[in-house]
Amino acid sequence: MSDYLVGVAGPNSIGISSLKSLFDQTNISDEVIDGLIYLQCENFPHIYPIPSQITGKILDGSTRAQSAYFLKKNIFQIYEKLIGACLENGSHWTLFFCDIPKRTIVYMNSFGESEVRKSAVLKNWRGCAGEWTLSHVSHPHQQDGNSCGVHVIMFAQSLIDGKTQVEEYNTEVTKLRSRLCHYLFSSIDRTRKCSQCWCSARNVVPTSTCVVQSLVVASVSSVRGRKAKLPAMILDRPKKAKTKVTVFSVLSEEEAGELALGFAGRLACDVTTDMVCKGIDHSSADMTKQTLLKIQHNLKQELTDSSTFSLLTHTFGPAALDSVISFLCEKLDLVS
């Protein structure tokens, strides 16, 4: 079965196989690494996320990549900091960071930075606009053979936040993978996804790997943390009301988010285009879709993580609501 496009994170297309790579015992795919770093930089306009393929070529000494990508685009004049991941030898993710005003670079390897590799990185980067110095940032070290991508994203977040060292995570790698998957899925732009994203849209027989279904199974099994504490606003409610609204309190926020993904998966598998669009013509479908997109935008602005609806449902409510609207828009696109 071909891959299904779920959405985009900047220039990076995120498919089902992309999200699954967060849970496979192999390297996280490059579009996920690049997508996550892109999303991490969204609120920091002075930081430029370098695509991993470009980072790799430059750190391996490609003067053509340096000239074509940086010098011709005036990136050094526009941005203050650069950050990008590098897949070394096709099997191990490392991180590169550059502070342009300070003329310093950072190279981070979750297995530890060898002097030989640091010297090579510094030498190859010096082709980019002059002299640089290499700085060291202390960080946790990888204890297994397949979590380098997770470490790189954690390293990146610390550097983007302006920290001078990466603190211990105090969280199992499996839980970090689950959180990253939830963060990526909830942050990507799903309005531009391909119509194949929902299996039933093209009469594809649903399987265990359909849409986000397999991801939900994998992520739920990987999250075994303590349940989030109930907010005071729930505890203060009358007993009957509390019983009704705190069914979500047995879930952590990550699990509530994964439940929302599972809900979206069931929509894709069980609700057909005919069920949604029967009796709707093309002009009505287009107008309805535009209205739904406007409603979706308004709700995203209002139903933040601190909203009552989000708190009372441990984030399930807004996530599920967003999935329903995206699903309906996708079906309306199929009306001829």
URPE-V167405 format. One record per pair of residues at least 4 apart in sequence whose C-alpha atoms are under 7 Angstrom apart, sorted by the first residue. I is the first residue (numbers start at 1). J is the second residue. D is the distance in Angstrom with one decimal. If there is no record, write none. Layout:
i: (I:I)
j: (J:J)
d: (D:D)
//
This chain:
i: (3:3:3:4:4:4:4:4:5:5:5:5:5:5:5:5:6:6:6:6:6:6:7:7:7:7:7:7:7:7:8:8:8:8:8:8:9:9:9:9:9:9:10:10:12:12:13:14:14:14:15:16:16:16:17:18:18:19:20:20:21:21:21:22:22:22:23:25:26:27:27:27:28:28:28:29:30:30:31:32:33:34:34:34:35:36:36:37:37:37:38:38:40:41:41:46:46:46:47:47:47:47:48:48:48:48:49:49:49:50:50:50:50:50:51:51:52:52:52:52:53:54:54:55:55:55:55:56:56:56:57:57:57:58:58:58:58:58:58:59:59:59:60:61:62:63:64:65:66:66:66:67:67:68:69:70:70:71:74:75:80:80:80:81:81:81:82:82:82:83:83:83:84:84:84:85:85:85:85:86:86:86:87:87:87:87:88:88:92:93:93:93:94:94:94:95:95:95:95:96:96:96:97:97:97:98:98:98:99:99:99:100:103:103:104:104:104:104:105:105:105:105:106:106:106:107:108:109:110:110:110:110:111:111:112:113:113:114:115:116:117:118:119:120:121:122:122:126:126:126:137:137:138:138:139:139:139:140:140:140:142:142:147:148:149:150:150:151:152:153:154:155:155:156:157:158:158:158:159:171:171:172:173:174:174:175:175:175:176:177:178:178:178:179:179:180:181:182:182:183:184:191:193:195:195:196:196:197:198:198:199:199:199:199:199:199:199:200:200:200:200:201:201:206:206:208:208:209:209:210:211:212:212:212:212:213:213:213:214:215:216:216:216:216:217:218:219:220:220:227:227:227:228:228:230:230:230:231:232:233:234:234:237:237:238:239:240:241:242:243:245:246:248:248:249:251:251:252:253:253:253:254:255:256:256:256:256:257:257:257:257:258:259:260:260:260:260:261:262:263:263:264:264:264:265:266:267:271:272:273:273:274:277:280:280:281:281:282:282:282:283:284:285:285:285:286:287:288:289:289:289:290:291:292:292:293:294:295:296:296:296:297:298:299:300:303:303:303:303:304:305:305:305:306:306:307:308:309:309:310:310:310:310:310:311:313:315:316:317:318:319:320:321:322:323:324:325:326:327:328:329)
j: (15:16:17:15:16:196:197:211:13:14:15:16:193:194:196:197:14:15:16:190:193:197:13:14:15:188:189:190:192:193:12:13:14:188:189:190:13:35:38:39:188:189:35:38:31:35:31:18:31:32:19:20:211:212:21:29:32:181:24:215:27:28:29:28:177:181:177:146:146:91:146:149:32:33:149:33:34:52:35:36:37:38:51:52:39:40:184:41:49:153:42:49:157:47:49:79:80:81:79:80:81:82:79:81:82:83:82:83:84:54:55:82:83:84:55:84:56:84:85:86:57:58:65:59:84:85:86:60:86:87:61:62:65:62:63:65:66:124:125:121:124:125:124:124:66:67:68:69:70:71:128:71:72:72:73:74:75:75:78:79:99:100:101:98:99:100:97:98:99:96:97:98:95:96:97:93:94:95:96:93:94:95:91:92:93:94:92:93:148:148:149:152:108:109:152:107:108:109:152:106:107:108:105:106:107:104:105:106:103:104:105:104:132:133:132:133:134:135:132:133:134:135:134:135:136:118:113:113:141:142:148:151:141:142:141:117:118:118:119:120:121:122:123:124:125:126:134:130:131:132:164:165:165:166:165:166:167:166:167:168:147:148:151:152:153:154:177:155:156:157:158:159:166:160:161:162:163:166:163:175:176:176:177:178:222:179:222:223:180:181:182:219:223:183:254:184:185:186:257:187:188:326:197:201:330:201:202:211:211:268:203:204:206:210:211:268:269:204:268:269:272:273:331:210:269:213:214:213:214:214:265:216:261:262:265:217:262:265:218:219:220:258:261:262:221:222:223:255:258:250:251:252:252:253:234:235:249:235:236:237:242:312:241:242:242:243:244:245:246:247:312:312:313:314:314:255:256:256:257:314:315:258:259:260:314:315:316:261:315:316:319:262:263:264:316:319:320:265:266:267:320:268:323:324:269:270:271:275:276:277:331:278:332:284:285:285:335:286:335:336:287:288:289:332:335:290:291:292:293:329:332:294:295:296:325:297:298:299:300:322:325:301:302:303:304:307:309:310:318:310:310:311:315:310:311:311:312:313:317:314:315:316:317:318:315:317:319:320:321:322:323:324:325:326:327:328:329:330:331:332:333)
d: (6.3:6.2:6.4:5.2:5.6:5.8:5.0:7.0:7.0:5.9:4.1:6.6:5.7:5.6:7.0:5.4:5.8:5.0:6.5:6.3:5.5:5.6:6.2:5.4:7.0:5.8:5.3:4.2:6.2:4.6:5.5:4.5:5.5:5.4:5.2:6.7:6.5:5.1:6.9:6.8:5.0:6.4:7.0:6.7:5.6:5.7:6.7:5.7:6.7:6.9:6.6:6.2:6.3:6.8:6.2:6.1:6.1:6.4:6.4:6.2:7.0:5.0:6.1:5.6:5.8:6.7:6.6:6.0:5.6:6.7:6.2:6.6:6.7:6.9:5.7:6.5:6.0:6.9:5.7:5.9:6.3:6.0:6.0:6.4:6.2:6.1:6.5:6.3:6.6:6.9:6.4:5.8:6.7:6.3:6.9:5.0:5.4:6.4:6.0:6.1:4.7:5.5:6.4:6.2:4.8:6.3:6.0:5.1:5.7:6.7:6.3:6.7:5.8:4.7:6.3:6.2:6.1:5.8:5.0:5.2:6.3:6.2:6.8:6.1:6.1:6.6:5.7:6.1:4.9:6.5:6.5:5.5:6.5:5.0:7.0:5.9:6.0:6.9:6.9:5.4:5.6:6.3:6.6:4.8:6.5:6.2:5.9:5.6:5.6:6.8:6.2:5.0:6.3:5.6:6.2:6.1:5.4:6.8:6.4:5.9:6.3:5.3:6.4:5.4:4.7:5.7:5.7:5.0:6.8:5.7:4.4:6.4:6.0:5.4:6.6:6.6:5.7:4.5:6.0:5.6:5.2:6.0:6.3:5.4:4.5:6.4:5.2:6.2:6.3:5.5:5.5:6.7:5.8:4.9:6.1:5.9:5.1:6.7:5.9:5.8:4.8:6.5:5.6:5.0:6.6:6.0:4.3:6.3:5.8:5.3:6.2:6.8:5.2:6.5:5.5:4.8:5.7:6.4:6.9:6.3:5.0:6.0:5.8:5.3:6.3:6.9:6.4:5.4:4.9:5.2:6.2:6.4:5.7:5.7:6.9:7.0:6.6:6.2:6.1:6.3:6.1:6.2:6.0:6.0:6.0:6.1:6.7:5.6:5.6:6.2:6.2:5.2:5.2:6.2:6.2:4.6:6.4:6.9:7.0:5.8:6.8:6.8:6.4:6.2:6.4:6.4:6.8:6.0:6.0:6.2:6.5:6.4:6.3:6.0:6.1:6.5:5.4:5.9:5.4:6.7:6.8:6.5:6.1:6.4:5.8:6.2:6.3:5.5:6.1:6.2:6.3:5.4:6.9:6.0:6.6:6.0:6.1:6.0:6.8:6.0:6.1:6.8:6.6:6.5:6.5:6.3:6.5:6.4:6.4:5.1:6.6:5.3:6.2:6.6:6.8:5.9:6.4:5.7:5.8:5.9:5.9:6.3:6.9:5.6:5.8:6.5:5.8:6.2:5.0:6.9:6.2:6.2:6.4:6.9:5.7:6.5:5.9:5.5:6.2:5.9:5.9:5.7:6.5:5.9:6.2:6.3:6.3:6.4:6.8:6.4:5.9:4.8:5.0:7.0:6.6:6.9:6.5:6.7:6.1:6.8:6.4:6.9:6.3:5.6:5.9:6.2:6.4:6.2:5.8:7.0:6.6:6.8:5.4:6.3:7.0:5.6:5.8:6.2:6.1:5.1:6.2:6.3:6.1:6.4:6.1:6.3:5.0:6.5:6.3:5.4:6.7:6.3:6.2:6.3:5.6:5.9:4.8:6.2:6.3:6.4:7.0:6.4:5.8:7.0:6.3:5.8:5.3:6.5:6.8:5.9:5.7:5.2:6.7:6.2:6.2:6.0:6.8:6.2:5.6:5.7:6.3:6.0:6.0:5.4:6.7:6.3:6.3:6.1:6.1:5.3:6.5:6.3:6.2:6.0:6.6:6.2:6.2:6.1:6.2:6.6:6.7:6.4:6.4:5.6:6.7:5.4:6.9:6.6:6.3:6.9:5.6:6.9:6.7:6.6:6.4:6.2:6.0:6.3:6.5:5.6:4.4:6.8:6.0:6.1:6.4:5.6:6.4:5.9:6.0:6.1:6.2:6.3:6.4:6.2:6.0:6.2:6.2:6.1:6.4:6.2:6.3)
//
